[in-house]
Amino acid sequence: MVSPTFYPRELTSGSTTRAPRDVTPSRRGPSAPSFYATLLVAGLGMGLTLGLPLVDGTWSEVHLQGGVMMFLGSTTGLVGTYLALLMVVLASRAPALERMLGQDGVIHWHRQLAPWTILLIAAHAVLLTFAYAESAHQGAWAEFGTLLRTFPNMVTATVALGIMLLIGLVSIRQIRTRIPRERWWLLHLLMYAALILAFAHEVVLGPSFVRHPVAQVSWTVAWLLAAALMLTYRVGVPLYRSLHHRLRIVAVTPEGSGVVSIVLEGRDLEHLAISGGQFFEWRILTPTMWWQAHPFTVSALPQPPYMRITVQATGSFTRALAHVPVGTSVAIEGPYGAFTVHAQRRRHSLLIAGGVGVTAVRSLLEDLPPKSRPVVVLRATRDDELFLADEVEELVRFRKGVTHRLVGSRRQVPMEMIAQLVPDIAKRDVYVSGSVEFVHAAMSMARRAGVAPDALHHEAYAI
């Protein structure tokens, strides 16, 4: 059906009649069987990886001088690089993975694996250096110099390890929050360069690969498949969609308090398989902004030829969006996210939005059927932070629901007030979107109110 609210008539010419959106969304929430199947496949791969040190005979050499550290060094290196392989597969955002784990699950596991990957690879380098030093009867620092001078690909491997350690350092939360997202993103991309630099070192010097052609070929094929997934879903598909839909900015409208809505015009948007609550990675094709992509949730589902995002200024990129010229072309990657009606498990829902988190709630409402009786809570510190509130209320009225505006400080308007406003909260699916802190607080409140884990859905907006 056509949205009763977002409909930029002032941008149209001629007839204002638009055909209803007829798209079957392809993103659904994760299921337990899919999760366990993914875990089984990853576990089998880990088992094969752990078996490599035994196959190459390293285990029989444990009793030699430096043998224990050599065995541990080989094992930590293999496990660390296998986890790096899983990280690359997760980062590809392949649709099958999103269906099995959910978009939140994909990001969660990618972040969980990252520190272990770096620590294990660093342990590999340290352990093997000490093992070779013990075997050669010299100091570790002297042995490190010998390894650099005499072993092939050791210089590139050392550079790769340095890059990984740097990325690990800047990813520590206390440091990460002090670095602009654009710079952190560029540093993060260096991980792929590090993995490429380290690959030759793995297959040429790794004890589990030397004189084991089957292991070499299997490892190489695995990495080539991971690279193919990355190139297909992070480069090929986004490039095709961007060229096909030809999105361009046709209006930039202030919403208040550093928030702007950007209306985009494109081709064949009725065939863009996006659900309410999902987001794209957006690339604004200007000379100074094209090189970085940022995630923004669609605040109004496509009404061909238009769609819309609403963005809050939190950094240099988002501040610059208010001044992007009309006519600027835009590239997209996605859609992503499981914050959709397809995750719903119960008949009725409660949607809670904090600040600019209203974008996900507003577009999700469009996918709810008539007479679905949703309850929507809009939370803000001040009245001028209730973005898109009138549109939300109109969408809720159309579905015979209720909207609550909660304005004030956390002390004035505690989170528990929501449970009081919605006495049947435990019988509803609860959707929460907003800042990380807001989402955590609202999810905790919902759990205390008796909402089951499978009925909790969230979209956190992190800087």
SEPA-435261 format. One record per residue: x, y, z of N, C-alpha, C in turn. Coordinates in steps of 0.001 Angstrom, whole numbers, padded with zeros to 6 digits, always signed. Each point is the difference from the previous one (the first is absolute). Example, Ala and Ser with C-alpha at 12.3 -4.5 7.8 and 13.67 -1.06 7.14 Angstrom:
REM residues 2
+013190-005690+007800-000890+001190+000000+000900+001200+000000-000350+001050-000720+000820+001190+000060-000770+001090+000730
END
This chain:
REM residues 463
+000826-001191+000000-000826+001191+000000+000864+001246+000000-000550+001085-000446+000748+001251-000054+000029+000628+001387+001165+000541+000379+000128+000655+001294-000933+001193+000072-000741+000178+001091-000884+001166+000129+000754+001259+000409+001311-000100+000252+000723+001175+000500+001073+000463-000965+001043-000800-000183+001085+000450-000868-000443-000071-001447-000155+001145-000598-000461+000059-001368+000350+001380-000538+001209+000168-000535+000486+001348-000335-000682+000581-001232-001234+000445+000182-000768+000509-001131+000672+001208-000645+000680+000791+000824+000617+001206-000554+001132-000338-000953+000463-001265+000022+001088-000409-000890-000510-000656-001268-001315-000274-000052-000547-000723-001141-000505+000963-001057-000159-000538-001174-000614+000777-001077-001077-000867-000624-001103+000610-000439-001079-000783-000564-000774-000723+001079-000412-001224-000307-000818-000766+000937+000774-000347+001254-000699+000030+001131+000644-000359+001256-000351-001418+000423-000625-000770-000865-000364-001372+000342+001214-000897-000133+000223-000818+000991+001135-000922-000013-000516-001408+000263+000570-000963-000676-000382-001391+000230+000520-000457+001344-000723-000893+000664+000473-000505+001289+001277-000798-000156+000795+000019+001038+001254-000749+000016-000327-001479+000087+000551-000808-000893-000282-001437-000017+001316-000756-000013+000603-000066+001164+001301-000634+000128-000070-001057+001087+000528-001162-000281+000097-001035+001022+001343+000126+000680+000061+000472+001242+001277+000202+000665+000759-001310+000122+001322+000078-000139+000831-001200+000021+000714-000187+001323-000092+000988+000913+000716-000110+001272-000943-000465+001099+000375-001052+000674-000797-000485+001119+000897-000205+001198-000620-000090+001155+000764-000182+001218+000663-001366+000050+001037-000155+000845+000708-001269+000110-000862-001051+000684+000281-001251-000283-000689-001100+000672+001022-000849+000726-000444-000715+001046+000909-000831+000780+000660-001082-000845-000752-000758-000853+000660-001012-000822+001070+000579-000908-000277+001179-000581+000991+000631-000873+001250+000377+000779-000189+000518+001212+001144+000385+000817+000864-001213+000323-000648-001093+000392+000770-001194+000370+000668-000628-001220-000626+000094-001158+000617-000507-001225+001256+000795-000325-000096+001330+000151+001173+000848-000231+001101-000329+000993-000385-000197+001257+000979-000332+001034+000666-001344-000295-000766-000947-000507+000547-001322-000329+001037+000099-001105-000320+000754-001054+000944+000161-001112+001281+000679+000471-000149+001069+000790+001179+000699+000520+000808-000925+000913-000692-000815+000802+000701-000930+000893+000757-001073-000753-000583-000514-001085+000700-001001-000809+001267+000602-000609-000118+001236-000467+001178+000672-000544+001079+000189+001050-000433+000346+001221+000964+000157+001090+000667-001341+000317-000783-001092-000025+000571-001308+000266+001057-000393-001016-000288+000259-001264+000977-000303-001041+001259+000855+000173-000196+001266+000376+001138+000896+000205+000868-000481+001150-000629-000380+001110+000759-000497+001151+000699-001320-000311-000546-000743-000957+000618-001275-000350+001250+000131-000846+000190+001142-000632+001166+000173-000875+001334-000156+000729+000192+000575+001210+001288-000200+000683+000294-001472+000298-001042-000804+000191+000205-001427+000263+000393-000734-001279-000607+000400-001123+000284-000653-001271+001437+000225-000440+000518+001210+000227+001343+000292-000521+001116-000545+000885-000350-000660+001075+001028-000629+000830+000536+000875+001098-000532+001213+000152+000501+000903+001027-000165-000604+001391-001092-000736+000219-000257-000583+001315+001135-000925+000443+000577-000742-000971+001079-000927+000339+001285+000723+000368+000072+001302-000307+001216+000768+000273-000118+000837+001278-001079-000203+000755-000228+000801+001202+001120-000182+001012+000574-001191+000075+001019-000286+001015+001378+000532-000384+000146+000529-001214+001274+000599-000390+000147+001363+000660+001229+000539-000030+000249+001311+000616-000809+001070-000739-000816+000721+000741-000859+001023-000597-001234-000572-000668-000202-001328+000117-001101-000648-000704-001369+000399+000501-000156+000167+001322-001307+000374+000546-000439+001359-000531+000919+000970+000081-000341+001334-000486-000217+000000-001510+000737-000848-000719-000186-000069-001452-001388-000557-000344-000406-001053+000748-001318-000581-000233-001097+001026+000323+000129+000683+001136-000991+001006+000387-000006+001167-000987+001192+000384-000471+000086+001088-000964-000695-000339-001310+000208-001234-000474-000666-000427-001235-001510-000054+000185-000429-000527+001150-001436-000151+000247-000697+001344+000133+000580+000910+000776-000623+001324+000156-000045+000746-001328+001034-000170-000827+000001+000652-001306-001104-000517-000896-000186-001329-000007-001046-000585-000832-001393+000410+000480-000216-000063+001306-001318+000367+000524-000274+001483-000233+001012+000832+000213-000174+001436-000217-000341+000335-001442+000684-000637-000948-000296+000288-001406-001332-000605-000425-000398-001129+000617-001317-000548-000301-001096+000955+000496+000182+000568+001187-000962+000981+000494-000027+001234-000902+001174+000382-000535+000037+001121-000950-000795-000339-001254+000097-001254-000444-000783-000448-001152-001497+000130+000286-000427-000427+001201-001408+000136+000370-000420+001470+000036+000886+000867+000480-000317+001431+000045-000248+000560-001404+000823-000421-000954-000171+000472-001377-001327-000495-000560-000339-001266+000257-001275-000546-000471-001166+000775+000615+000078+000281+001299-001058+000771+000655-000087+001409-000571+001157+000603-000277+000020+001374-000519-000561+000093-001418-000086-001140-000692-000551+000015-001361-001489+000318-000002-000663-000204+001152-001440+000238+000127-000793-000758-001058+000419-001226-000256-000723-000852-000940-001426-000198+000488-000999+000059-000889-001402-000137+000423-000268-001276+000781+000641-001106-000369-000230-001260+000718+000401+000124+001463+001102+000695+000272+000440+000188+001379-000978+000871+000774-000502+001048-000649-000965+000863+000675-001283-000753+000328-000410-000920-000894-001202-000779+000282+000232-000967+001158+001225-000529+000108+000291-000975+001050+000264+000651+001351+000737+001107-000004+000420+000618+001257-000740+001286+000321-000607+000599-001021-000530+001340+000186+001116+001015-000139-000335+001215-000443+001044+001005-000223+000709+000355+001292-000754+000108+001096+000620+000285+001290+000953-001113+000398-000402-001254-000278+000856-001130+000334+001288-000004-000789-000077+000360-001266+001200+000062-000840+000995+001012+000575-000492+001197+000331+000874+001031+000557+000528-000419+001366-000871-000599+000825+000410-000430+001339+001162-000989-000072-000140-001020-000833+001049-001020-000064+001273+000532-000639-000133+000916-000955+001189+000628-000594+000796+000742+001073-000709+000736+000844+000673+000757+001065+000574-000921+001074-000707-001089+000293+000479-000924+001022+001272-000720-000448+000094-000313-001280+001163-000731-000507+001238+000880-000132-000194+001293-000220+001120+000894-000314+001125-000027+001040-000265+000212+001299+001117+000010+000955+000702-001340+000107-000754-001109-000082+000628-001316+000067+000912-000239-001202-000440+000461-001157+000829-000143-001206+001339+000678+000178-000022+001243+000439+001240+000774+000144+000877-000576+001106-000603-000366+001132+000784-000544+001113+000656-001326-000368-000733-000866-000694+000558-001306-000362+001124+000135-001022-000161+000900-000963+001061+000184-000996+001230+000637+000642-000224+000934+000938+001133+000584+000722+000698-001065+000847-000785-000863+000662+000585-001089+000791+000806-000943-000889-000493-000262-001192+000710-000834-000982+001391+000561-000287+000063+001309-000250+001290+000627-000320+000951-000065+001196-000500+000293+001183+000849+000009+001195+000488-001408+000335-000909-000962-000003+000362-001368+000367+001026-000600-000957-000195+000207-001288+000950-000574-000959+001360+000682+000080+000013+001303+000268+001283+000685+000152+000778-000576+001181-000677-000193+001121+000671-000582+001174+000382-001464-000244-000826-000735-000740+000308-001402-000286+001266-000116-000843+000071+000817-001058+001191-000029-000844+001225+000514+000766-000197+000972+000865+001119+000518+000794+000539-001074+000936-000907-000743+000627+000435-001078+000902+000737-001087-000768-000506-000317-001179+000644-001037-000804+001371+000441-000490+000153+001306-000292+001271+000520-000527+000943+000475+001108-000453-000079+001265+000814+000414+001152+000425+001467-000095-000955+000862-000328+000278+001433-000007-001229+000756+000488+000168+001298+000237-001073+000816+000528-001128+000176-001001-001173+000293+000538-001181+000145-000850+000141+001168-000981+000563+001118+000459+000138+001161-000895+000951-000307-001154+001128-000684+000314+000946-000381-001052-000644-000979-000974-000787-000930+000543-000683-000975-000857-001024+000685-000897-000665+001026+000531-000961+000742-000805+000690+000626-001207+001183+000581+000206+000758+000567-001111+000386-001060-001009+000385-001175+000491+000373-001089-000897-001193-000437-000854-001148-000113+000638-001206-000394-000728-000335+001001-001101+000126+001275+000316-000302+001028-001006+000945-000077-001187+001284-000288+000269+001000+000013-001071-000015-001272-000836-000351-001123+000589+000204-001273-000693-001285-000695-000464-001124+000273+000630-001231-000710-000367-000782+000805-001047-000473-000677-001051-000778+000720-001019-001331+000516+000555-000411+001175-000498-001296+000605+000339-000138+000406+001464+001124+000003+000749-000091+000364+001405-000203+001500+000191+000570+000794-000881-000145+001462+000110-001467+000386-000194-000633-000554-001061-001409+000325-000246-000887-000530+001132+000355-001176+000530-000781-000546+001114+000115+000881+001238+001182+000549+000238+000208+000882+001151-000788+001304-000167+000007+000531-001223-000793+001202-000281-001483-000290+000228-000454-001176-000455-001402-000384+000171-000362-000071+001482+000882-000592+000814-000266-000085+001433-000057+001393+000624+000890+000886-000428-000022+001366+000513-001308+000706-000306-000521-000212-001212-001280+000608-000380-001120-000546+000886+000007-001316+000209-001046-000612+000830+000026+000536+001426+001212+000132+000551+000106+000517+001370-000484+001444+000078+000304+000791-001025-000468+001386-000036-001523+000053-000037-000606-000840-000838-001462-000030-000092-000606-000442+001326+000621-000998+000619-000488-000453+001305+000075+001099+001039+001062+000779-000038+000175+001093+000959-001071+001074-000173-000209+000452-001242-000969+001079-000223-001440-000482+000131-000214-001326+000043-001357-000526+000158-000407-000122+001464+000920+000223+000918-000358+000039+001413-000990+001146+000204-001087-000280+000695-001112+000954+000067+000432+001389+000457+000871+000062+001012+000418+001301+000520+000751+000823-001045+000684-000692-000919+000725+000693-001073-000921+000211-001191-000780-001024-000316-000877+000044-001178-000948+001192+000047-000566+000307+001157-000968+001092+000101+000624+001374-000178+001329+000075+000062+000692+001284-000172+000475+000235-001438-000203-000990-000846+000458+000094-001385-001205+000194-000912+000042+000958-000927-001113+000165-000943-000256-001301-000762-001271-000282-000241-000365-001246-000649+000719-000176-001334+000164+001087-000748+000627-000089-001308+001430-000520+000101+000775+000487+000988+001387-000442+000152+000054-001448+000497-000882-000329+000944-000020-001375+000494-000350-000965-001118-000937+000375-000860-000412-000845-001114+001162-000256-000952+000784+001044-000296+001161-000176-000870+001022-000939+000632+000247+000169+001305+000926-000897+000689-000514-001436-000019-001297-000134+000180-000621-001327+000018+000210-000713-001331-000048+000738-001110+000192-000599-001322+001402-000573-000170+000962+000498+000789+001368-000509-000098+000093-001463+000427-001004-000507+000731+000023-001406+000394+000047-000909-001226-000706+000392-001060+000020-000816-001215+001390+000011-000624+000670+001146+000037+001372+000064-000499+000911-000886+000834-000207-000005+001314+000817-000833+000883-000195-001478-000313-001224-000410-000237-000263-001407-000298+000622-000418-001329-000026+000893-000971+000634-000302-001294+001512-000126+000170+000599+000918+000768+001447-000044+000222+000415-001275+000729-000846-000479+000883+000359-001160+000816-000236-001326-000706-000782+000004-001077-000416-001275-000588+001185-000823-000518+000905+000622-000750+001138-000739-000554+000843-000609+001117+000157+000743+001090+000754-000497+001149-000637-001275+000554-001319-000052+000024-000691-001160+000566+000278-001264-000801-000218+000063-001316+000075-001224-000805+001432-000389-000353+000936+000968+000046+001391-000304-000349+000781-000490+001205-000244+000600+001186+000789-000337+001184-000744-000835+001031-001313-000002-000028-000748-000730+001021+000338-001479+000001+000405-000560+001139+000361-001422+000066-001132-000907-000469-001230+000424+000180-001137-000818-000396-000252+000033-001498+000699+000888-000738-000196+000110-001434+001218-000455-000800+001186+000134+000568+001216-000425-000701-000066-001507-000235+000177-000406-001234-000036-001399-000423-001384-000631+000197-001035+000841+000088-001378-000503+000098-000840+000727-001047+000090-000409-001274-000698+000723-001080-001512+000043+000174-000589-001073+000566-001455+000012+000191-000401+001105+000974+000756+000129+001101-000276+001057+000967+000194+001377-000634+001056+000149-000808+000247+001286-000669-001154+000369-000920-000428-000970-000823-001079+000276-000952-001300+000288+000737-000314-000791+001040-001246+000210+000747-000031+001375+000646+001110+000397+000627+000081+001308+000655-000140+001127-001013+000661-000172-001154-000063+001026-001049-001416+000133-000541-000653-001142-000256-001368+000037-000522-000947+000659+001003+000174-000318+001283-000854+000599+001022+000118+001523-000002+001209+000504-000083+000202+001447-000022-000500+000628-001298+000146-000709-001116-000518+000526-001266-001528+000087+000031-000644-001000+000605-001460+000044+000120-000444+001160+000886+000731+000225+001104-000330+001130+000880+000164+001322-000750+001077+000105-000790+000220+001222-000787-001098+000175-001046-000445-001113-000598-001068+000080-000998-001301+000484+000624-000307-000497+001212-001204+000466+000701+000083+001503+000264+001163+000440+000462+000188+001420+000302-000173+000856-001259+000634-000409-001092-000072+000782-001234-001411-000010-000588-000688-001130+000157-001348-000098-000571-000995+000879+000743-000026-000154+001338-001064+000646+000775+000366+001368+000557+001279+000339+000028+000375+001334+000475+000398+000924-001137+000233-000569-001200+000394+000825-001151-000954-000214-001173-000113-001252-000473-000762-000270-001215-001476+000326+000104-000682-000570+000990-001439+000236+000139-000308+001473+000282+000715+000664+000945-000271+001435+000213+000232+000834-001261+001037-000330-000769+000269+000759-001223-001143-000176-000995-000467-001233-000147-001110-000251-000923-001250+000769+000434-000338-000093+001290-001205+000674+000475+000107+001517-000154+001162+000533+000298+000172+001450-000103-000142+000463-001446+000583-000751-000933-000105+000371-001413-001423-000185-000517-000679-001018+000517-001348-000278-000488-001011+001026+000521+000048+000293+001307-001023+000877+000583+000310+001487-000185+001267+000350-000204+000386+001388-000329-000595+001016+000972+000265-000188+001257-000529+000908+001008+000696+001356-000043-000779+001052+000203+000566+001343+000120-000837+000786+000993+000648+000952+000639-000662+000824+001016-000859+001067-000679-001270+000086+000425-000887+001009-000588-000488+001012+001027+000236-000263+001303-000401+000976+001026+000716-000310+001302+000392+001071+000706+000588-000118+001340-000804+000929+000904-000681-000601+000997-000924+000762+000837+000393-000079+001462+000214+001145+000680+000314-000030+001439-001195-000521+000801+000299-000850+000993-001031-000519+000894+000136+000582+001399+001117+000730+000268+000241+000597+001303+001116-000680+000752+000696+000767+000852+001075-000511+000869+001056-000794-000758+000457+000530-001119+001071-000646-000751-000425-001217-000777-001299-000173-000232-000517-001146-000740-000565+000470-001334+000346-000723-001066-000533+000330-001324-000592-001246-000637-001024+000201-000813-000547-001063-000834+000469+000218-001423+000427-001079-000625+000507+000057-001370-000905-000860-000874-000650+000623-000954-000866-000716-000942+000820-000340-001234-000096-001265-000412+000745-000473-001158-000969-000483-001072+000395+000202-001239-000783-000469-001137+000808-001067-000729-000685-001056-000433+000695-001069-000692-000895-000736-000965+000597-000979-000658-000701-000774-001017-000355-001387+000556-001191-000497-000326-000439-001356+000374+000071-000242+001508-000319+001000+000792+000054-000192+001452-001066-000970+000494-001027-000250-000817-001010-000987+000401+000593-001415+000055+001144-000192-000618+000659-001312+000010+001147-000069+001013+000160+001034+000803+001040+000007+001029-000521-000753+001223+000533-001190+000249-000555-000892+001032+000447+000435+001385-000643+001036+000514+000340+000507+001327-001223-000067+000904+000223-000349+001243-001063-000005+001003+000147+001210+000908-001109+000428+000589+000052+001086+000965+000887-000365+001173+000877+000931+000415+000938-000240+001085+001392-000358-000465+000174-000254-001301+001321-000355-000518+000788+001245-000390+001287-000205-000244+000875+001118-000351+000890-000370-001182+000532+001028-000627+001018-000138-001031+001299+000623+000499+001098-000409-000608+001243+000759+000090-000039+000995-001159+000067+001301+000340-000171+001049-001002+001348+000631-000344+000227+000184-001277+001225+000645-000483-000419+001215-000826+000279+001196+000519-000372+001248-000684+001103+000348-000988-000338+000052-001274+001016+000091-001048+000382+001449-000306+000623+000649+000993+000612+001311-000197+001525-000174+000085+000788+000968-000464+001463-000149+000016+000581-000250+001389-000669+000450+001065+000561-000145+001348-000674-001099+000829-001103-000592-000495-000748-000948+000816-000112-001392-000616+000371-000186-001253-000256-001248-000715+000716-001200+000597+001138+000229+000669+000861-001106+000421-000475-000687+001284-001020+000530+000646-000464-000605+001255-001489-000301-000066-000372-001135+000616-001402-000409+000037-000484+000014+001443-001225+000478+000211-000567+000086+001342-001370-000675+000033-000324-000681+001127-001305-000673+000105-001098+000947+000474-001059+000120-000786-001164+000786+000386-001259-000798-000285-000881-000053+000979-001270-000695-000168-000930+000817-000883-000725-000676-000855-000998+000673-000831-001141+000467+000903-000320+001296-000053-001059+000527+000858-001349+000014-000687-000037-000324-001285-001262-000173-000731+000260-000987-001127-000792-001040-000064+000178-001012-001032-000236+000606-001381+000584-000615-001023-000133+000549-001346-001453+000176-000429-000307+001198-000465-001233+000291-000718+000460+000506-001356+000203-000921-000955+000657+000334-001260-000508+001293-000606+000930+000880-000412+001439-000243-000097+000800+000503+001205-000628+000146+001176+000677+000632+001127+000210-000954+001178+001012+000289+000804+000204-000607+001299+000711+001037+000867+000144-000283+001304+000519+001046+000885+000811-000593+001142+001033+000736+000401+000733-000284+001229-000037+001245+000869+000123-000198+001308+000039+001117+000945+001221-000198+000881+000864+001015+000063+001335-000163+000581+000262+001087+001037+000602-000405+001122+000402+000950+001033+001487+000304-000127+000376+001260+000134+001404+000406-000105+000757-000433+001247+000914-000959-000170+000827-000478+001116+001480+000098-000295+000364+000350-001226+001400+000107-000396+000117+000848-001252+001202+000081-000548+000227+000867-001158-000801-000458-001215-000107-001308-000200-000744-000504-001161-001474+000331+000108-000603-000324+001136-001434+000230+000152-000330+001494+000033+000905+000813+000535-000239+001456-000040+000015+000515-001433+000866-000578-000826+000118+000445-001390-001225-000359-000833-000777-000988+000444-001167-000410-000773-001025+001112-000147-000051+000901+000966-000966+001095-000070+000307+000950-001149+001218-000087-000534+000416+000939-001041+000300-000682-001332-000373-001273-000128+000238-000714-001258-000903+000589-001083+000552+000312-001175-000814+000609-001063-001080-000945-000524-001147+000559-000310-001054-000766-000663+000537-000471-001351-000306-001246-000337+000497-000582-001239+001185-000917+000196+000578-000017+001208+001144-000870+000287-000406-001466-000096+000807-000788-000686-000270-001431-000123+000406-000724+001276-000654-001133+000254+000227-000769+001224+000122-001479-000359+000977-000673+000602+000155-001446-000157-000456-000679+001287-000518-001212-000130-000536-000710+001165+000573-001408+000099+000060-000484+001233+000349-001393+000283-000999-000525+001010-000665-001073-000334-001008-000545+000886-001243-000386-000781-001157-000115+000649-000284+000370+001385+000449-001047+001006+000209+000452+001235+000416-000853+001101-000959+000182+001174+000053-000964+000913-000721+000143+001253-001168-000958+000151-000207-000456+001244-001107-000901+000333-001039+000693+000875+000054+001321+000104-000954+000781+000790-001240+000229-000859-000726-001073-000285-001117+000048-000934-001197-000764+000553-001133+000107-000679-001198-000721+000429+000188-001505-000123+000976-000447-000794+000219-001434-000181+000599-000646+001241+000483+000821+000923+000513-000538+001265-001101-000152+001034-001204+000513-000309-001083+000020+000983-000507-001401+000300-000218-000283+001288-000458-001316+000443-001407+000047+000605-000480+001183+000344-001295+000126+000643-000933+000885-000831-001260+000000+000378-000998+000698-000820+000182+001509+000049+000322+000534+001185+000099+001447+000158+001435+000399+000345+000303+001273-000199+001370+000464+000199+000045+001320+000747+001133+000220+000654+000332+001271+000638+001282+000494-000637-000026+001215-000529+001166+000588-000658+000483+001179+000835+001266-000043+000414+000576+001043+000850+001138+000667-000753-000079+001317-000154+001027+000741-000742+000585+001090+000882+001330+000060+000035+000686+001068+000708+000662+000940-000983-000402+001272-000007+000620+000981-000892-000115-000381-001458+001141+000025-000714-000009-000270-001430-000226-001478-000293-000059-000841+001045-000386-001395-000183-001404-000143-000558-000740+001100-000052-001347-000004-000557+000011-000403-001473+001132+000143-000691+000039-000322-001434-000360-001461-000253+000583-000900+000803-000292-001423-000184-001449-000313+000349-000500+000588+001087-001378-000234+000420-000976+000536-001034+000289+001184-000526-000916+000624-000963-000136-000838-001276+001116-000503-000527-000092-000810-001218-000563-001387+000293+000293-000555+001183-000556-001303+000359-001530+000060+000085-000508+001127+000489-001453+000158+000103-000696-000177-001348+000665+000389-001075-000612-000116-001318-000278-001451-000380+000774-000928+000568-000185-001417-000322-001013-000689+000898-000428+000676+001063-001018-000594+000864-001366+000079-000678-000812-001049+000114-001305+000003-000674-000994+000931+000678-001063+000379-000702-001058+000799+000624-000609-000749+001190-000438+000756+000990-000634-000557+001202+000945-000919+000795+001296+000197-000146+000958-000808+000768+000184+000534+001412-000542+001184+000283-000042+000606+001331+001377+000089+000679+000981+000594-000664+001302+000157+000653-000040+001087+001063+000875-000119+000980+000246+001073+000951+001394+000531-000284+000119+001305-000163+001282+000624-000306+000345+000998+001088+001219-000086+000508+000497+000945+000998+001148+000791-000623-000167+001326-000057+001047+000888-000504+000630+000690+001202+001300-000216+000185+000706+000496+001192+001022+001049-000402-000014+001143+000681+000958+001069-000281+000185+000856+001249+001109+000708+000055+000264+000902+001116-000767+001306-000153-000130+000450-001258-000709+001256-000279-001012-000227-001119-000975+000891-000082-001039-000121-001034+000578+000050-001408+001034+000836-000205+000541+000134-001356+000850-001201-000418+000112-001003+000887+000701-001232-000357-000967-001131-000346-001284+000321-000062-001004-000986-000426-000128+000061-001518+000997-000507-000678+000047+000077-001450-001066-000905-000632-000619+000486-001067-000978-000762-000795-001193-000468+000840-000234+000653+001130-001058-000454+000910-001379+000061-000651-000265+001050-000772-001328+000123-000626-000228-001123-001003+001045-000346-000760-000126-001095-000962-000255-001324+000721+000736-000215+001082-000177-001232+000767-001429-000103+000521-000518+001091+000549-001356-000025+000555-001041-000276-001080+000213+000534-001191-000944-000255-001087+000026-001474-000406+001203-000561-000094+000118-001419-000342-000627-000885+001078+000180+000371+001266-000566-000784+001095-001522+000082-000004-000546+001185-000220-001460+000152-000048-000598-000871-001107+000679-000048-001137-000488-000788-001127-000074-001480+000370+000829-000424+000955+000043-001406+000428-000722-000210+001328-000814+001000+000401-000845-000094+001201+000835-000176+001271+001184+000614+000023+000873-000121+001154+000048+001255+000840+000981+000054+000897+000151+001107+000947+001447+000467-000006+000194+001322+000058+001336+000583+000083+000151+000742+001318+001137-000188+000673+000312+000728+001226+001269+000822-000231-000077+001282+000321+001185+000861-000056+000516+000191+001422+001211-000460+000256+000608+000139+001327+001179+000960-000116-000162+001178+000592+001007+001043-000112+000489+000393+001385+001324+000056+000154+000577+000396+001276+001274-000763+000285+000645+000328+001106+001243-000667+000384-000293-001430+000460+001051-000779+000167-000188-001387+000451-000600-000050+001402+000314+001004+000801-000566+000042+001351-001477+000354-000060-000357+000939-000878-001397+000411-000113-000858-001092-000639+000590-000679-000996-000741-001029-000740+000807-001296+000026-000092-000769+001063+000770-001247+000086-000495-001031-001014+000881-000899-000365-000333-001007-000995-001162-000882+000454-000135-000210+001302-001070-000859+000511-001390+000556-000315-000076+001287-000317-001291+000589-000329-000616-000666-001228+000853-000493-000891-000516-000648-001211-000789-001252+000365+000521-000780+000946-000713-001204+000432-001347+000348+000631-000058+001153+000652-001265+000429+000604-001001+000421-001081+000504+000633-001071-000870+000445-001087-000516-001171-000829+000763-001071-000041-000358-001169-000823-000112-001210+000924-001103-000173+000684-000114-001080+000991+000109-001401-000595-000300-000150-001301+000112-001321-000627+001321-000168-000745+001032+000721+000436+001291-000022-000686+000548-001417-000145-000214-000861+000977+000550-001359-000033-000634-000847-001096-001147+000450-000545-000679-000760-001049+000297+000558-001388+000898+000977-000065+000308+000650-001270+001449-000261-000434+000236+000107-001310+001370+000138-000477+000440+001424+000295+001222+000161+000474+000512+001321+000348+001163+000338-000925-000134+001092-000741+001043+000510-000887+000569+001270+000631+001320+000080+000106+000649+001166+000600+001070+000513-000960+000000+001300-000274+001049+000612-000817+000415+001331+000607+001280+000281-000093+000553+001230+000559+001474-000181+000279+000554+000829+000866+001414-000107+000349+000266-001318+000729+001265-000388+000070+000371-001250+000658-000477-000007+001447+000211+001106+000710-000398+000077+001402-001516-000087+000146-000717+000693-000891-001462-000023+000059-000526-001412-000260+000560-000668-001000-000440-001358-000330+000237-000952+001167+001183+000087+000608+000295-000874+001145-000993+000231+001141-000292+001272+000290-000920+000319+001089-001414-000500-000298-000469+000216-001234-001351-000423-000365-000123-001519-000040+001037-000676-000476-000035-001470-000046-000016-000568+001421+000773+000598+000889+000006-000456+001400-001369+000177+000630-000632+001154-000265-001347+000249+000525-000982-001056-000521+000089-000306-001286-000924-000965-000599+000197-001394+000593+001247-000383+000229+000254-001311+000609-000565-000068+001412+000187+001090+000748-000549+000027+001360-001529-000062-000013-000607+000514-001073-001464+000001-000109-000542-001328-000505+000889-000953-000259-000449-001334-000374-000009-000300-001482+000589+000868-000841+000042-000260-001444+000999-001122-000282-000414-000981-000768+000850-001148-000322+001136+000419-000920+001156-000677+000072+001154+000365-000848-000320-000021-001488-000820-000954-000466-000273-000076-001434-000937+001095-000472-000580+000768+000941-000894+001105-000360+000697+001350+000099+001304+000010+000279+000774+001245+000107+000810+000216-001276-000131+001169-000576+000727+000336-001227+000557+001413+000161+001216+000240-000460+000583+001323+000215+000861+000429-001181+000147+001291-000126+000890+000623-000981+000720+001149+000713+001284-000206+000287+000778+001005+000736+000735+000899-000974-000074+001294+000226+000658+000998-000842+001299+000409+000683+001117-000541-000487+001312+000299+000594+000766+000935-000900+000767+000896+000610+000837+000945-000746+001228-000735-000505
END
